[in-house]
Amino acid sequence: MARLGLPQEKLAALIGIHPTLLSRYFRGLRKPPPDFEAKVNAALDRLEAAERAAEEARQRVLAGGAA
């Protein structure tokens, strides 16, 4: 997650689990549930959509348009 600039704590919050549990999944100390990958992908999709919307709003404001 560090490569994405996303702290594990934030990803854990986005998918509704404790950061320690997420760390254990990533380190191979615990086996994630079957829906783990889908939850992570959905959370990353939501984050990407929010960042895209924020950038579009910034561009409109910089261009003199309404936010």
JOFEN-V497627 format. One record per backbone hydrogen bond with DSSP energy under -1.0 kcal/mol. NH is the residue of the N-H (numbers start at 1). CO is the residue of the C=O. Records with the same first field share a line. If there is no record, write none. Layout:
NH->CO + CO
//
This chain:
4->1
5->2
6->1
11->7
12->8
13->9
14->10
15->11
17->12
22->18
23->19
24->20
25->21
26->22
27->23
28->25
29->24
30->24
36->33
39->35
40->36
41->37
42->38
43->39
44->40
45->41
46->42
47->43
48->44
49->45
50->46
51->47
52->48
53->49
54->50
55->51
56->52
57->53
58->54
59->55
60->56
61->57
62->58
63->59
64->61
65->60
//
